[in-house]
Amino acid sequence: MIKLTVFFDDPFWVGVFERNNNYELEVSRVVFGEEPKDNEIYNFILNNFYRLKFSQPISSDHVYERKINPKRMHRKIRNTVRNDGIGTKAQQAIKLDLENRKNQRKAVVKERREQQEKIKFEKKQQKKKQKKRGH
């Protein structure tokens, strides 16, 4: 099941695609800019859906209900925002995915920096040896 939620995240309109496969949730975030019209969203889905990069699957034990009474839904939303903070499960999944990618990027940068420092140190050592051999 695939679901698209469009909301205003100041200063842009953002779309969040949620894909559920066997209790696993994958999400993708798209920034639309100004408020998209229905036909623009439809064209975007037709032309760009296959290019979307979804996050790593997150296990979800949540079973989606078909129809919910609007008052009950409003009550649930109010309680969720009050207890868990602002953000849907998809937004939290996006945040988790961003943090994971950030940590991976940090690890790669740290490793690269250490390699450069090691190479620099080895060059200094070779230079010292060359100076000693010259005398």
PASEBA-1860 file (N, C-alpha, C; in nm, 3 decimals):
! residues 135
1> MIKLTVFF> 0.084/-0.116/0.000/0.000/0.000/0.000/0.090/0.124/0.000 ~ 0.059/0.220/-0.083/0.136/0.343/-0.091/0.044/0.460/-0.057 ~ 0.097/0.553/0.022/0.018/0.667/0.068/0.102/0.793/0.051 ~ 0.040/0.900/0.004/0.106/1.029/-0.010/0.039/1.130/0.083 ~ 0.121/1.198/0.164/0.072/1.303/0.250/0.142/1.433/0.211 ~ 0.064/1.536/0.180/0.121/1.666/0.145/0.090/1.763/0.258 ~ 0.194/1.833/0.307/0.174/1.928/0.415/0.268/2.046/0.398 ~ 0.237/2.153/0.469/0.317/2.274/0.461/0.421/2.273/0.572
9> DDPFWVGV> 0.549/2.267/0.532/0.661/2.271/0.626/0.737/2.399/0.594 ~ 0.705/2.503/0.668/0.750/2.640/0.638/0.894/2.643/0.590 ~ 0.927/2.694/0.476/0.851/2.776/0.383/0.801/2.699/0.261 ~ 0.813/2.565/0.258/0.779/2.488/0.139/0.669/2.388/0.166 ~ 0.606/2.342/0.057/0.510/2.231/0.064/0.590/2.103/0.042 ~ 0.563/2.004/0.126/0.639/1.880/0.124/0.543/1.763/0.107 ~ 0.586/1.663/0.030/0.509/1.540/0.015/0.587/1.424/0.075 ~ 0.519/1.340/0.149/0.582/1.222/0.208/0.511/1.099/0.152
17> FERNNNYE> 0.587/1.016/0.082/0.536/0.891/0.030/0.565/0.783/0.132 ~ 0.463/0.705/0.168/0.479/0.593/0.261/0.447/0.465/0.185 ~ 0.534/0.366/0.197/0.512/0.238/0.131/0.516/0.129/0.238 ~ 0.406/0.051/0.248/0.396/-0.056/0.347/0.400/-0.191/0.278 ~ 0.495/-0.274/0.321/0.505/-0.411/0.270/0.523/-0.504/0.389 ~ 0.423/-0.584/0.418/0.433/-0.683/0.526/0.486/-0.624/0.656 ~ 0.419/-0.523/0.707/0.453/-0.459/0.834/0.590/-0.390/0.830 ~ 0.637/-0.353/0.713/0.760/-0.274/0.701/0.725/-0.141/0.635
25> LEVSRVVF> 0.773/-0.034/0.693/0.742/0.100/0.645/0.865/0.159/0.579 ~ 0.849/0.207/0.455/0.955/0.278/0.385/0.899/0.414/0.346 ~ 0.980/0.520/0.358/0.931/0.654/0.329/1.026/0.728/0.236 ~ 0.969/0.824/0.166/1.047/0.912/0.080/0.987/1.051/0.091 ~ 1.073/1.152/0.091/1.029/1.290/0.109/1.057/1.368/-0.018 ~ 0.959/1.449/-0.061/0.971/1.530/-0.181/0.932/1.673/-0.145 ~ 1.013/1.770/-0.185/0.982/1.910/-0.163/0.921/1.966/-0.290 ~ 0.798/2.017/-0.280/0.728/2.070/-0.397/0.754/2.218/-0.418
33> GEEPKDNE> 0.784/2.293/-0.315/0.800/2.438/-0.328/0.667/2.503/-0.295 ~ 0.606/2.564/-0.397/0.476/2.626/-0.373/0.368/2.519/-0.369 ~ 0.250/2.555/-0.322/0.142/2.458/-0.303/0.107/2.390/-0.435 ~ 0.123/2.256/-0.440/0.095/2.186/-0.565/-0.055/2.164/-0.584 ~ -0.098/2.170/-0.708/-0.238/2.140/-0.740/-0.250/1.990/-0.763 ~ -0.374/1.941/-0.763/-0.396/1.797/-0.778/-0.336/1.744/-0.907 ~ -0.354/1.816/-1.016/-0.301/1.766/-1.143/-0.147/1.767/-1.143 ~ -0.084/1.862/-1.073/0.062/1.865/-1.064/0.113/1.744/-0.986
41> IYNFILNN> 0.042/1.710/-0.878/0.081/1.593/-0.800/0.065/1.466/-0.883 ~ -0.045/1.457/-0.955/-0.070/1.341/-1.040/0.039/1.328/-1.145 ~ 0.076/1.437/-1.211/0.183/1.433/-1.311/0.317/1.397/-1.248 ~ 0.343/1.448/-1.127/0.467/1.414/-1.058/0.474/1.263/-1.033 ~ 0.363/1.207/-0.986/0.361/1.063/-0.958/0.382/0.984/-1.086 ~ 0.317/1.023/-1.194/0.333/0.951/-1.320/0.476/0.959/-1.374 ~ 0.539/1.075/-1.363/0.669/1.096/-1.426/0.787/1.064/-1.337 ~ 0.773/1.078/-1.205/0.890/1.070/-1.118/0.884/0.965/-1.009
49> FYRLKFSQ> 0.776/0.888/-1.001/0.764/0.794/-0.890/0.877/0.692/-0.889 ~ 0.918/0.645/-1.005/1.022/0.541/-1.010/1.159/0.597/-0.968 ~ 1.176/0.728/-0.963/1.303/0.789/-0.923/1.313/0.813/-0.773 ~ 1.203/0.797/-0.702/1.204/0.822/-0.558/1.297/0.725/-0.488 ~ 1.371/0.777/-0.390/1.459/0.694/-0.309/1.393/0.676/-0.173 ~ 1.351/0.554/-0.145/1.285/0.525/-0.019/1.388/0.490/0.087 ~ 1.354/0.516/0.212/1.444/0.487/0.324/1.454/0.337/0.345 ~ 1.542/0.297/0.435/1.553/0.157/0.472/1.423/0.115/0.540
57> PISSDHVY> 1.379/-0.009/0.520/1.253/-0.053/0.582/1.261/-0.052/0.735 ~ 1.157/-0.002/0.795/1.145/0.001/0.941/1.027/-0.086/0.977 ~ 1.049/-0.177/1.072/0.939/-0.266/1.108/0.828/-0.186/1.173 ~ 0.706/-0.216/1.131/0.590/-0.144/1.181/0.486/-0.246/1.223 ~ 0.450/-0.243/1.350/0.348/-0.335/1.400/0.210/-0.272/1.392 ~ 0.205/-0.151/1.335/0.079/-0.078/1.326/-0.007/-0.136/1.214 ~ -0.133/-0.169/1.245/-0.227/-0.218/1.146/-0.318/-0.101/1.108 ~ -0.326/-0.073/0.978/-0.404/0.041/0.933/-0.552/0.009/0.937
65> ERKINPKR> -0.627/0.100/0.996/-0.772/0.085/1.005/-0.835/0.144/0.881 ~ -0.940/0.085/0.833/-1.004/0.130/0.710/-1.074/0.264/0.728 ~ -1.172/0.272/0.817/-1.246/0.396/0.838/-1.247/0.428/0.987 ~ -1.221/0.552/1.017/-1.221/0.597/1.156/-1.316/0.714/1.166 ~ -1.391/0.715/1.272/-1.480/0.826/1.300/-1.397/0.954/1.310 ~ -1.437/1.062/1.242/-1.357/1.185/1.243/-1.326/1.239/1.383 ~ -1.423/1.229/1.474/-1.397/1.276/1.610/-1.291/1.191/1.678 ~ -1.298/1.060/1.657/-1.199/0.970/1.717/-1.061/0.999/1.658
73> MHRKIRNT> -1.057/1.019/1.525/-0.930/1.048/1.459/-0.870/1.177/1.515 ~ -0.952/1.279/1.532/-0.905/1.406/1.587/-0.849/1.386/1.729 ~ -0.919/1.307/1.808/-0.874/1.278/1.943/-0.740/1.205/1.942 ~ -0.725/1.107/1.853/-0.599/1.032/1.843/-0.484/1.125/1.802 ~ -0.511/1.211/1.706/-0.407/1.304/1.660/-0.365/1.396/1.774 ~ -0.462/1.448/1.846/-0.432/1.538/1.957/-0.348/1.466/2.063 ~ -0.383/1.343/2.097/-0.307/1.267/2.196/-0.168/1.233/2.146 ~ -0.156/1.199/2.020/-0.025/1.165/1.963/0.068/1.285/1.966
81> VRNDGIGT> 0.018/1.399/1.925/0.101/1.520/1.924/0.140/1.559/2.067 ~ 0.049/1.544/2.158/0.076/1.581/2.296/0.179/1.486/2.358 ~ 0.169/1.355/2.332/0.255/1.257/2.396/0.388/1.235/2.324 ~ 0.384/1.214/2.193/0.504/1.174/2.119/0.576/1.291/2.055 ~ 0.524/1.409/2.064/0.585/1.522/1.995/0.528/1.532/1.855 ~ 0.568/1.635/1.786/0.513/1.661/1.654/0.578/1.567/1.554 ~ 0.499/1.515/1.462/0.552/1.431/1.356/0.478/1.300/1.345 ~ 0.454/1.263/1.222/0.391/1.134/1.199/0.498/1.026/1.200
89> KAQQAIKL> 0.455/0.902/1.190/0.550/0.792/1.188/0.642/0.805/1.067 ~ 0.586/0.851/0.956/0.667/0.869/0.835/0.771/0.978/0.856 ~ 0.732/1.088/0.921/0.827/1.196/0.946/0.937/1.149/1.040 ~ 0.901/1.068/1.138/1.001/1.014/1.230/1.095/0.919/1.156 ~ 1.039/0.840/1.061/1.123/0.750/0.981/1.219/0.829/0.894 ~ 1.172/0.940/0.838/1.260/1.025/0.757/1.373/1.079/0.844 ~ 1.339/1.125/0.963/1.439/1.180/1.053/1.541/1.072/1.090 ~ 1.496/0.951/1.116/1.586/0.841/1.149/1.678/0.809/1.032
97> DLENRKNQ> 1.621/0.808/0.911/1.701/0.781/0.791/1.807/0.890/0.772 ~ 1.769/1.017/0.793/1.865/1.127/0.781/1.978/1.112/0.882 ~ 1.943/1.074/1.005/2.046/1.055/1.108/2.140/0.942/1.071 ~ 2.084/0.832/1.016/2.169/0.719/0.975/2.266/0.760/0.866 ~ 2.214/0.832/0.765/2.302/0.877/0.657/2.407/0.975/0.708 ~ 2.369/1.061/0.803/2.463/1.156/0.861/2.576/1.083/0.933 ~ 2.540/0.980/1.010/2.642/0.903/1.081/2.735/0.830/0.984 ~ 2.679/0.774/0.876/2.762/0.708/0.776/2.858/0.807/0.712
105> RKAVVKER> 2.806/0.924/0.678/2.889/1.028/0.615/3.001/1.071/0.710 ~ 2.969/1.088/0.839/3.070/1.126/0.938/3.179/1.020/0.947 ~ 3.140/0.893/0.945/3.238/0.785/0.953/3.332/0.786/0.833 ~ 3.275/0.809/0.714/3.357/0.812/0.592/3.454/0.930/0.597 ~ 3.405/1.046/0.639/3.491/1.165/0.646/3.603/1.144/0.748 ~ 3.570/1.086/0.862/3.670/1.061/0.965/3.777/0.966/0.915 ~ 3.736/0.860/0.847/3.831/0.764/0.793/3.922/0.829/0.690 ~ 3.864/0.910/0.602/3.942/0.978/0.499/4.043/1.074/0.563
113> REQQEKIK> 4.000/1.148/0.666/4.089/1.242/0.734/4.205/1.168/0.801 ~ 4.175/1.054/0.865/4.280/0.977/0.930/4.380/0.924/0.828 ~ 4.331/0.881/0.711/4.422/0.834/0.606/4.512/0.948/0.559 ~ 4.456/1.067/0.541/4.537/1.181/0.496/4.641/1.217/0.601 ~ 4.605/1.213/0.729/4.702/1.242/0.834/4.812/1.137/0.838 ~ 4.776/1.012/0.815/4.875/0.904/0.813/4.973/0.924/0.697 ~ 4.921/0.958/0.581/5.006/0.982/0.463/5.098/1.100/0.490 ~ 5.045/1.206/0.549/5.124/1.325/0.581/5.236/1.291/0.679
121> FEKKQQKK> 5.204/1.211/0.780/5.304/1.169/0.879/5.414/1.086/0.812 ~ 5.374/0.992/0.725/5.474/0.909/0.657/5.565/0.993/0.568 ~ 5.510/1.094/0.502/5.592/1.183/0.419/5.693/1.257/0.505 ~ 5.651/1.304/0.624/5.743/1.373/0.714/5.855/1.280/0.758 ~ 5.819/1.154/0.788/5.920/1.058/0.831/6.021/1.032/0.719 ~ 5.972/1.017/0.596/6.062/0.997/0.483/6.153/1.117/0.465 ~ 6.100/1.235/0.480/6.179/1.357/0.466/6.290/1.362/0.571 ~ 6.257/1.322/0.695/6.358/1.319/0.802/6.469/1.220/0.767
129> KQKKRGH> 6.432/1.103/0.716/6.532/1.002/0.679/6.622/1.053/0.567 ~ 6.564/1.123/0.469/6.641/1.177/0.359/6.742/1.279/0.409 ~ 6.701/1.362/0.504/6.792/1.462/0.560/6.908/1.395/0.632 ~ 6.882/1.288/0.710/6.988/1.219/0.782/7.085/1.150/0.686 ~ 7.033/1.094/0.577/7.120/1.025/0.481/7.212/1.124/0.411 ~ 7.168/1.246/0.396/7.247/1.348/0.325/7.373/1.385/0.401 ~ 7.377/1.370/0.533/7.493/1.411/0.613/7.591/1.304/0.627
END
